[in-house]
Amino acid sequence: MDLGFTGFEKDYPDTLVIMPKKKPKGKELTDDAKAWNRIVSGFRVLVEHATLRR
């Protein structure tokens, strides 16, 4: 999910929500946050491609 779905987990508490980390203002992302974002983007690409094929 991206920032357009902020608050989604409040409306659907039983749903697993995976969102990328945002870069803090004036700082850089940590190596762990960058690794997390790569994992999230990999899932996102698979889901987007699967839904586009329908």
Wavefront OBJ file of the C-alpha trace (Angstrom):
o trace
v 0.000 0.000 0.000
v 1.043 3.569 -0.423
v 0.171 6.699 1.526
v -3.233 6.882 -0.140
v -4.271 4.058 2.176
v -3.154 5.647 5.440
v -5.708 4.714 8.075
v -6.741 1.533 6.262
v -5.608 -0.625 9.173
v -7.937 1.309 11.501
v -10.944 0.496 9.308
v -9.892 -3.143 8.784
v -7.995 -4.240 11.925
v -7.815 -7.920 10.872
v -6.000 -7.083 7.620
v -2.213 -7.168 7.317
v -0.977 -3.803 6.050
v 2.550 -3.495 4.675
v 3.718 0.036 3.873
v 7.141 1.395 2.944
v 9.078 3.627 5.342
v 9.167 7.339 4.572
v 12.383 9.321 4.617
v 12.505 11.577 7.690
v 12.567 15.277 6.872
v 16.166 16.444 6.546
v 17.607 12.963 7.126
v 18.337 9.808 5.166
v 16.748 6.374 5.473
v 18.684 3.804 7.463
v 20.024 0.720 5.708
v 17.337 -1.347 7.472
v 14.595 0.981 6.217
v 15.985 0.791 2.667
v 16.021 -3.013 2.852
v 12.416 -3.003 4.138
v 11.337 -0.739 1.258
v 12.929 -3.128 -1.264
v 10.971 -6.022 0.233
v 7.721 -4.039 0.206
v 8.229 -2.898 -3.385
v 8.841 -6.495 -4.466
v 5.479 -7.547 -3.033
v 3.776 -4.486 -4.508
v 5.041 -5.249 -8.009
v 3.801 -8.851 -7.807
v 0.359 -7.741 -6.631
v 0.050 -4.944 -9.193
v 1.029 -7.221 -12.049
v -1.371 -9.938 -10.872
v -4.291 -7.505 -10.686
v -3.521 -5.968 -14.089
v -3.761 -9.342 -15.837
v -7.443 -9.778 -15.044
l 1 2 3 4 5 6 7 8 9 10 11 12 13 14 15 16 17 18 19 20 21 22 23 24 25 26 27 28 29 30 31 32 33 34 35 36 37 38 39 40 41 42 43 44 45 46 47 48 49 50 51 52 53 54
